[in-house]
């Protein structure tokens, strides 16, 4: 394989896609994002690599802004401008990744990947917010844990 190339698996077999996606997201949060966020907060330093580039931080913040403001569009159509602008900015920040998806597997595939990437950014941002609350106010994190357990009963 040449240097600086990306190779994708030609075949990925998943017997239950929905459960597979939920498992991937929950494992990513519990085993990577949350411990990494805790380490960053504990050390007080965030390295500028992996998904911690300025662009990726801004993407997560913009998706975090778009998610709670999008339902306001139900009340007034003109209020959809804020989440639309935020998601457009995310698309611009990540255009090279999205272009790669489109070139590799077509527009439909790229559209699905973009939606999943927005969801990934939202999960990443919420995970960091949780770790930040946990770090600064342990009582707040405990309250979130209790609420999440109550919701699963």
C-alpha positions in Angstrom: 0.0 0.0 0.0 1.3 3.5 -0.9 2.0 6.0 1.8 -1.0 8.4 2.6 -3.7 6.1 1.1 -6.8 4.9 2.7 -8.1 1.4 2.2 -11.7 0.5 2.9 -13.0 -3.0 3.5 -14.9 -4.2 0.5 -17.3 -6.2 2.6 -18.6 -5.7 6.1 -21.1 -8.2 7.4 -23.5 -7.0 10.1 -26.4 -9.2 11.0 -28.3 -6.5 12.8 -27.2 -3.0 11.5 -29.1 -1.0 14.1 -27.7 -2.9 17.0 -24.3 -2.8 15.4 -24.4 1.0 15.1 -25.6 1.4 18.7 -22.8 -0.9 19.9 -20.2 1.1 17.9 -21.3 4.4 19.2 -21.6 3.2 22.8 -18.3 1.5 22.7 -16.7 4.6 21.2 -18.1 6.8 23.9 -17.4 4.5 26.9 -14.0 3.2 25.8 -12.5 6.1 23.9 -14.2 9.5 24.1 -15.0 9.6 27.8 -11.6 8.4 29.1 -9.9 10.7 26.6 -12.0 13.7 27.7 -11.3 12.9 31.3 -7.6 12.8 30.6 -7.7 16.1 28.7 -9.6 17.8 31.6 -7.3 16.3 34.2 -4.1 17.3 32.5 -5.4 20.7 31.4 -4.0 20.2 27.9 -5.7 19.1 24.7 -3.2 18.0 22.0 -3.8 19.3 18.5 -4.2 15.9 16.8 -6.6 13.1 16.0 -10.1 14.5 16.4 -8.9 17.4 18.5 -8.0 19.7 15.7 -9.6 23.2 15.8 -11.8 22.2 12.8 -13.1 19.1 14.7 -13.7 21.0 17.9 -15.6 23.7 15.9 -17.6 21.0 14.1 -18.7 19.4 17.3 -19.7 22.8 18.8 -21.7 23.7 15.6 -23.6 20.4 15.6 -24.2 21.0 19.3 -25.7 24.3 18.4 -27.8 23.0 15.6 -29.3 20.1 17.4 -31.3 22.0 20.1 -32.2 24.9 17.8 -33.5 22.8 14.9 -36.9 22.0 16.7 -37.5 25.8 16.9 -38.2 25.7 13.2 -41.5 23.9 14.0 -42.6 27.1 15.8 -41.3 29.5 13.2 -39.8 28.6 9.8 -37.3 31.4 9.8 -35.7 30.0 13.0 -34.3 27.1 10.8 -31.6 29.6 9.6 -29.4 29.1 12.6 -29.2 25.3 12.6 -29.0 25.3 8.8 -26.1 27.8 8.9 -24.3 25.7 11.6 -24.6 22.5 9.6 -23.5 24.2 6.4 -20.4 25.4 8.3 -19.7 21.9 9.5 -20.1 20.6 5.9 -17.6 23.3 4.7 -15.1 22.4 7.5 -15.3 18.7 6.5 -15.7 19.1 2.8 -12.5 17.0 2.0 -13.8 14.1 4.0 -17.3 14.3 2.4 -15.8 14.6 -1.0 -13.8 11.5 -0.4 -17.0 9.6 0.6 -18.8 10.8 -2.6 -15.9 9.9 -4.9 -15.4 6.5 -3.3 -19.1 5.3 -3.2 -21.4 7.9 -4.6 -23.7 10.7 -3.5 -26.2 8.5 -1.5 -23.3 6.9 0.4 -21.9 10.4 1.1 -25.2 11.7 2.3 -25.6 8.8 4.8 -22.0 9.3 6.0 -22.6 13.0 6.5 -25.6 12.3 8.6 -23.6 9.8 10.7 -20.8 12.2 11.0 -23.2 14.9 12.3 -24.4 12.3 14.9 -20.8 11.4 15.7 -20.0 15.1 16.3 -23.1 15.5 18.5 -22.1 12.4 20.6 -18.5 13.6 20.8 -19.6 17.1 22.0 -22.1 15.7 24.5 -19.5 13.3 25.9 -17.0 16.1 26.4 -19.8 18.2 28.1 -20.5 15.3 30.4 -16.8 14.8 31.3 -16.6 18.6 31.8 -19.5 18.5 34.2 -18.1 15.5 35.9 -14.8 17.1 36.3 -16.1 20.5 37.6 -19.2 19.4 39.5 -19.3 15.7 40.4 -22.8 16.1 41.7 -24.1 17.1 38.2 -22.6 14.0 36.6 -24.1 11.8 39.2 -27.5 13.4 38.6 -27.2 12.6 34.8 -26.2 9.0 35.6 -29.3 8.6 37.8 -31.5 10.1 35.1 -30.1 7.8 32.4 -30.7 4.8 34.6 -34.2 5.8 35.4 -34.9 6.1 31.7 -33.8 2.6 31.0 -36.2 1.0 33.5 
